[in-house]
Structure formats: structure tokens, C-alpha cells
């Protein structure tokens, strides 16, 4: 599938990571690539190995015209819902760019509120280089945060499951209850806390 690109120079790509996990921020990235400094191997971050993502993230940061990370906290997610929090985090990433883009490609089928023209692209992280770059930066940033959280709360195994709803995560929730970083509005968290009496 060919994506029609607008006839402008400054095009940003935006993607998110972390809508599904039960813990931590939803993290987004916005990237404006430099056409004079192409980056080989950009792809959907989920299809890359951890090592390849790490290496590409370094290269993106070195070669991109600019990039920025946006986020919404667990308390904002609980207040807004995950979809609205994701849209807000995407807006924050674009607003944080040091150069204002003329056009924005957004992964998915919805657009956040932006001050410039934009287009939502389903499977954009495989189709638009700028979105691929954003998906890599967002994934690496969020994974790093889960590793930091794991160092503070090793009993939950965050470094392994990255906060996603796995058997190990549910077992830890039942045994230890929720931490401040858990998304209390997510039904699996509510259910485990209600059953364990740790609400």
C-alpha cells in the first residue's frame, strides 16, 4: 500500500506504545526525519529485536531533525480513559518538537488534536518511515521505564512482561496488591484487587 505524501518538507510521524499494559505511562513519540540522513532498517518496532530497536533508537536520535516523547500517567489514564489519554500523549509529543511540522502522520485510525494538517494511517508503523521511527523511540523509552520500575519493585517482574496482562503479572497483583503506577481503572487490576481485598 502506497501512502500519498504531502508536498511539504517537515513531516512528523507519531506513534504510541503501552495502551495494553496494566501499569505505567502510555508513551508516545513524534519524529521529523532528515531526508539528507536516511536510516536503513526502519520498521514497526514490534517486528524488531530488542537489540535492533536499541541501535535504531540511537541512530534516529542522532540523524532526525528533531524528536520528542509525550506521555500520560496512570492517574491521567484512569481519569480520561486509555484512548483519550493516548490522544493527549500524542498531542504532547508533537507540541514538544523543537521544529513545528507542516504535516503529521499518525499511526492508527484516529487523530489527536493538532495545530497542523494530519492523516491517520492504519498500520502506519509499517508504511510510513516517520511513524516507524516514532514507534521505535516510544517502545525503547517505555521498555526502559519498565526496567527501572522492575528495579524498584522486583517482585512484579516488570522487566519481563513490561506491564502487560500475563499470568505472572496477575499472580504478583494477587500476592502484593497494586502499586501507585498501576492503572486502577483497568478491569483486570480492579478484579484482582477486589478479589484480594487490596482495593
N, C-alpha and C positions, 0 to 999 in steps of 0.2 A: 504494500500500500504506500503510495507516494503522498506525502504531505506538502500541500502548496505553501510555500514560504512567502511572507510579505516582502515587498521590495524596500526593506529598511536595513540599516546596519546593526543596530543594537537590539538583538533578540535575546530575551531571557527564557530559560526553562525552569519550571518549578515542579517539585515532586515532594511527596511525604513518605515517612516511614513511621510505623508504630500506631496504626489505627486499631489493630487487633490485640495487642498485649493488655494485660490486666494491671500493669504497673508502669510508672514513668511518664515522661512527656511524650506528646506526639511531636515529631521533629520534621521540619521541612527545610528545603534548601532551594535557593534561587541562584542561577549561574548565567552569566553572559560570557560565552566563549570568544576567543580571539581567532578570527579566521586565518590570521598570519601564523598562528601556532597550533596546528592541528594536533589532536590527541588520538592515537590509534587505540582501538580496543574498547571504545565506549559501548556499553550495553546496559540492559536492565540489571540493576545491582543484584537482584535475586538470582541471576544466572551466572554470577561471577563467584569465584572462590574468595574466601576472606582475605587471603594474601593479595590476590589480584586487585580487590577493592581498595585495600590499603595503599598499594602502589599507585593506582589510578587517582586516588584522592589527593596524594601528594602532587602528582603531575597536574591535576586540574587546578589546584591552588596556586601552582607556580605559573601556569600558562593562561588561565582565564583572565579576561579583562577585569572581572570582579565576581565575587560570590558572597552569599550571606546565608546564615542559618536563622530560621524562625522556629518558634515553639509555643506550645500551650501546655500548662502544668496540669497535673492530675485534678487539682481543685477547679481549674477552669473547664476541664473536660466534664467533670461532674456537674458543673453549673450550666454549661452550654449544650452539651451532648457532643459525641465524638465527631460528628460531621461538621457542626458549626465551629468546633474548636480547630479542626483541621483547616477549614477555610480561613479562619483568623490567623493561624500559624503561617499559612501560605502568604497571606497579605503582609504579615510582619516580615517575612523573608524578602519579598520584593521591595518593601519600603526601606529595608536595611541596606540594599545595594548602594554602593558608593557612586555608581553611574546609573542614571534613570533609563530603563529600557524603553524603546519605542514600541515594542510589541512583546507579548508574553505567551508562550506555550505552556499549558498546564496539563499535567497528567490526570486522566480520568474523564468524567462526563459532566463535571460541574466547575463553575468558575467562582473564585473568591472575588470579593470587592477589590477592584484595582483601578488605578487612575489612568490607565492606558489601555489600548485595544488588546484583546486576548482571545485565545482559542483553546478550548478543552480538546484533548486528543486521547481517546481510549487506547490503552497500551502504548502511550506516548513514550514510555521509558525504553521501548524497543524501536521506536520510529523516529524520534527527534533527538539529535545529539545533545542539545542543551538540557533536555529532560533526563536523558541517561546520566549526564554529569551530575545533575541535581540529585538524582536517586542515589548515586554512589556517595556523595558528600553527606546526605541525610542519613543513610544506612550506617556509614562509618561513625558519624557523630553519635547516633543513638546506641550503637553497639558499644562504643567506648564508655558511654554513660552507664550502660548496664553492667559493664565490667567494674566500674567504680562503685556502683551500688552493691555488687556482689562482694567487694572488699569490705564494705560496711556491714552487710547482712549475709554472711556466707551460707547460713542455714537455708536460704531460699533457692540457691542455685541459679541466680540470675545470669551469670556468665554463660551458662549452658543453654538455657531456654529463652534468654533475652526478654523475659517477662511474658511470653506467650502462654496461653492456657494449656499446659501439659499436665500429665499425671503427677509429675514431680512437684510442679508449682502448686497444684491443688492440695497435695499431701502436706506441703510446707505451710500453706494457708491454714489448713485444718489444725496443724500442730502448733503453729506460732501466732496465728492471727494475722491481721493486716498491718502494714507499716504506713506511715504518712503518704508515701509515694504510690500506694495502691489506689486504683480508680474505684471508689466506693459505689459509684452508680452502675458499674458493670455487673450484670446479673450473676455471673459465676462467683464474683467476690461477695456480693450480697448473700448468696445462697450458702457459701462456705461459712461466712461469719455468723449467719443466723443459726446454722446447724451446730456450730462450735460454741455459740453463746458469747462470741467475742466482738459483737457489734459495737 
